[in-house]
Amino acid sequence: PEPGEQIPRGGKIDIIISEGQRVLAVEVPYLDGLLLEQAVEQLEALGLIVGRVVYLNNPRYAAGVIYEQHPVAGETV
């Protein structure tokens, strides 16, 4: 109803609630050195999701540690 308009008892009132300002772009966080679970947590907190996960041998890093990411940290998506 319009402001000041009377409606019958039991009438329907629509309520619209703000979700705040919509974020259109997010800066990609630095994920190197994290475990997958930690990276997922950070990405989800920013409203992002994990894409493809690739497991490769790398003698310089412990098993399960992220050592490369695309897009790179600092890039806006």
Secondary structure, DSSP 4 states (H G I P E B T S, - for coil): --TT----TT----------PPP---BPPP-TT-BHHHHHHHHHHTT-----------TTS-TTB----SSPTT-B-
